[in-house]
Amino acid sequence: MAAEYGNARIPGTGSRTPASHRKRRERNRVGFAISPFGGASGRGRAAPELNRRRFLGTLAAATVAGVGAARLVVDPQPRTFAQAPSADVATSGPTAPSALLPPPPLSARIPLPGGGALTKVPGEGDLLALTVDDGVSSEVVRAYTQFAKDTGIRLTFFVNGIYKSWTENLGMLRPLVDSGQVQLGNHTWSHPDLTTLSKDEIAQQITRNDEFLKKTYGIGAKPYWRPPYAKRNAAVDAVAADLGYTVPTLWNGSLSDSTLITEDYIVKMADQYFTPQAIVIGHLNHLPVTHVYPQLVEIIRDRNLRTVTLNDVFLKTP
């Protein structure tokens, strides 16, 4: 305000010229330019009226300027602008006012169910396990990570280590992994159909990815793994179990975004499948999902769902 209004001048003042000289030039200029009579006599007759008008005009300008200055003092900021939050108020993350519900307490964790694949969260409750696969797009991995930071949403990423996205976003993602807000699961190294591979090739796919996660993120993903394309059989399960991956993790709802689809269709799928105790699959491959985060959050909030990782739900195995 000081830069904009502090140096404002009332019209007709502020000249550095001495007052006597200023008035003389002003009178001569007015007399010859404005007088309807012309000549010296016309200049003399018009001067009193013109001086009176100039005084009134100057007084009006001063009054307007004074009112403006008073308004600046009384109400220096327009009320239509939002007030900046104070420094001690969180604007993003799990403690922000817009954050989602926190995970259940540690005491609520349950043993892993035995036998077969995990397709939903057991029991009755308000839990939603959003699991996101692959990592073809580094930009989508980064956007999902920022989404988690901004809202507190809890996610399980099923990683294919072959994609550069997992190393390119390491610095941003690692703190969320360390805190437990994001969990990493094993989705094989390069996403093949495991039912078409030999036992040694199956083991190599799972082991190589396991070693990548330990080396890069310092975590072990066992016992959760997700077979690409949901393709598995008894032989595949047996190899995985021998390596400590005893829980094939599937789903009972999907955002259907493994291929490129529209934002509207993703929201439609979320509306259909974001339900209590669901395990929902999404993908880290295409940008449209990054455009609908507000809609996804709105559905979660409207249904009072509590997002969880798999580790939030189940007791850790020995």
Secondary structure, DSSP 4 states (H G I P E B T S, - for coil): -HHHHTT---TT----S-HHHHHHHHHHHHHHHH-SS-HHHHHHHHHHHHHHHHHHHHHHHHHHHHHHHHHHHH--S-TTSPPPPPTTS--SSTTSTTPPPPPPPGGG-BPPPPSS-B-B--SSSSEEEEEEEE---HHHHHHHHHHHHHH---EEEEE-TTSTHHHHTHHHHHHHHHHTSEEEEE--SS---GGGS-HHHHHHHHHHHHHHHHHHHS---TTEE--GGG---HHHHHHHHHTT--EEB--SEE---SS---HHHHHHHHHHH--TTEEEEEESS-GGGGG-HHHHHHHHHHTT-EE--HHHHBPPP-
